[in-house]
Amino acid sequence: MPNGPWYSTSGHLNAAYSWREAQMALMFLNGDGMRGGRAHYTIEGVPLIGECRTAPLYRFYSVRDEFPALYPATEGAQPILGELYDVPMGPLSALLATEPPELELSIIELADGELSFAMVLRDAEHALGIHKDITSYGGWRAYRAAQLSKESELSEDRDPGRP
């Protein structure tokens, strides 16, 4: 007999519970969907549960330095920082429409053992071996900050007379 909170004690689907639960989805964001990102407008006002990390089961890549991508890994994996949202289906659909074709919706494990939806790099994309591994930065914002710092240093090197 099936069990779980969405089934009654007689094993029948509890329609009221499943309808209520299906209205929201936990979504882990680690790129432009986060606060301040270009795609955050799609979930503006959606409940932010908070910052959290993935379980140490993923590597993290930069795709063309435009967006990040999680990818499951057994070696070299580490926790990746992001934001966890409780997203209604409508805004989730709008958010997913902004996602690039290199990514796909999957289920990931968070540091506390909970499961969440997240966008991950497609297997075929990973197999190309062309995306920059940024796992050591631990998150997209840290990587972007390091990139901006490098760009600033290069700019200063080109114009040594600047104060």
C-alpha positions as semicolon CSV with decimal commas, in nm:
position;residue;x (nm);y (nm);z (nm)
1;M;0,000;0,000;0,000
2;P;0,138;0,347;-0,088
3;N;0,233;0,564;0,205
4;G;0,343;0,919;0,270
5;P;0,169;1,239;0,371
6;W;-0,017;1,261;0,040
7;Y;-0,196;0,927;0,098
8;S;-0,480;0,850;0,336
9;T;-0,456;0,560;0,582
10;S;-0,651;0,348;0,332
11;G;-0,387;0,410;0,066
12;H;-0,592;0,649;-0,147
13;L;-0,450;0,977;-0,270
14;N;-0,544;1,256;-0,034
15;A;-0,660;1,509;-0,296
16;A;-0,676;1,807;-0,058
17;Y;-0,323;1,750;0,069
18;S;-0,172;1,686;-0,273
19;W;-0,343;1,994;-0,420
20;R;-0,216;2,213;-0,138
21;E;0,137;2,074;-0,159
22;A;0,148;2,103;-0,538
23;Q;0,097;2,478;-0,520
24;M;0,453;2,550;-0,403
25;A;0,796;2,409;-0,482
26;L;1,130;2,449;-0,306
27;M;1,374;2,591;-0,558
28;F;1,747;2,635;-0,500
29;L;1,886;2,925;-0,703
30;N;2,255;2,990;-0,752
31;G;2,272;3,242;-1,037
32;D;2,070;3,525;-1,185
33;G;1,749;3,415;-1,013
34;M;1,896;3,517;-0,677
35;R;1,830;3,858;-0,523
36;G;1,986;4,126;-0,742
37;G;2,012;3,895;-1,043
38;R;1,879;3,959;-1,393
39;A;1,608;3,691;-1,365
40;H;1,500;3,766;-1,008
41;Y;1,208;3,976;-1,136
42;T;1,029;3,650;-1,223
43;I;1,006;3,556;-0,855
44;E;0,996;3,902;-0,696
45;G;0,793;3,878;-0,376
46;V;0,820;3,497;-0,355
47;P;0,907;3,372;-0,004
48;L;1,284;3,351;0,043
49;I;1,358;3,076;0,291
50;G;1,718;3,189;0,312
51;E;2,071;3,138;0,196
52;C;2,187;2,779;0,208
53;R;2,440;2,543;0,058
54;T;2,411;2,226;-0,138
55;A;2,540;1,901;0,003
56;P;2,906;1,848;-0,103
57;L;2,792;1,648;-0,406
58;Y;2,835;1,900;-0,688
59;R;3,091;2,076;-0,899
60;F;3,014;2,428;-1,017
61;Y;3,074;2,564;-1,366
62;S;3,063;2,897;-1,544
63;V;2,896;2,872;-1,882
64;R;3,049;3,138;-2,111
65;D;3,083;3,353;-1,795
66;E;2,711;3,425;-1,840
67;F;2,554;3,191;-1,584
68;P;2,652;2,914;-1,341
69;A;2,569;2,546;-1,351
70;L;2,570;2,276;-1,085
71;Y;2,674;1,927;-1,190
72;P;2,667;1,611;-0,974
73;A;3,015;1,481;-0,902
74;T;3,188;1,218;-0,693
75;E;3,533;1,383;-0,702
76;G;3,618;1,744;-0,628
77;A;3,265;1,827;-0,518
78;Q;3,195;2,083;-0,249
79;P;2,898;2,274;-0,105
80;I;2,774;2,557;-0,328
81;L;2,607;2,866;-0,185
82;G;2,270;2,980;-0,314
83;E;1,923;3,089;-0,207
84;L;1,626;2,866;-0,130
85;Y;1,278;2,985;-0,225
86;D;0,928;2,849;-0,173
87;V;0,799;2,924;-0,522
88;P;0,436;2,908;-0,640
89;M;0,388;2,725;-0,970
90;G;0,315;3,042;-1,172
91;P;0,638;3,225;-1,085
92;L;0,829;2,897;-1,110
93;S;0,706;2,858;-1,467
94;A;0,814;3,217;-1,545
95;L;1,156;3,155;-1,389
96;L;1,207;2,831;-1,582
97;A;1,126;3,014;-1,907
98;T;1,435;3,233;-1,848
99;E;1,671;2,939;-1,804
100;P;1,925;2,875;-2,082
101;P;1,910;2,554;-2,289
102;E;2,233;2,420;-2,135
103;L;2,048;2,367;-1,806
104;E;1,768;2,135;-1,702
105;L;1,546;2,105;-1,397
106;S;1,657;1,843;-1,148
107;I;1,641;1,755;-0,781
108;I;1,946;1,826;-0,566
109;E;2,040;1,759;-0,205
110;L;2,097;2,050;0,030
111;A;2,354;2,057;0,310
112;D;2,088;1,970;0,569
113;G;1,979;1,661;0,372
114;E;1,659;1,818;0,235
115;L;1,582;1,787;-0,134
116;S;1,504;2,078;-0,363
117;F;1,451;2,157;-0,728
118;A;1,745;2,328;-0,900
119;M;1,879;2,383;-1,247
120;V;2,177;2,163;-1,335
121;L;2,408;2,134;-1,635
122;R;2,279;1,884;-1,889
123;D;2,491;1,568;-1,925
124;A;2,558;1,640;-2,294
125;E;2,685;1,990;-2,206
126;H;2,912;1,855;-1,933
127;A;3,050;1,595;-2,174
128;L;3,171;1,875;-2,405
129;G;3,427;1,968;-2,138
130;I;3,424;2,337;-2,237
131;H;3,283;2,499;-1,925
132;K;3,509;2,661;-1,666
133;D;3,516;2,482;-1,331
134;I;3,451;2,744;-1,060
135;T;3,379;2,502;-0,776
136;S;3,657;2,647;-0,561
137;Y;3,475;2,982;-0,539
138;G;3,182;2,815;-0,360
139;G;2,917;3,027;-0,531
140;W;2,832;3,251;-0,826
141;R;2,856;3,580;-0,638
142;A;3,205;3,497;-0,510
143;Y;3,316;3,403;-0,859
144;R;3,168;3,720;-1,013
145;A;3,331;3,936;-0,743
146;A;3,668;3,776;-0,819
147;Q;3,617;3,839;-1,192
148;L;3,534;4,205;-1,129
149;S;3,841;4,240;-0,910
150;K;4,062;4,091;-1,185
151;E;3,907;4,323;-1,446
152;S;3,970;4,621;-1,219
153;E;4,335;4,519;-1,170
154;L;4,382;4,476;-1,546
155;S;4,230;4,818;-1,605
156;E;4,467;4,976;-1,354
157;D;4,765;4,797;-1,514
158;R;4,672;4,944;-1,855
159;D;4,655;5,299;-1,714
160;P;4,934;5,327;-1,455
161;G;4,898;5,708;-1,441
162;R;4,552;5,684;-1,288
163;P;4,536;5,779;-0,920
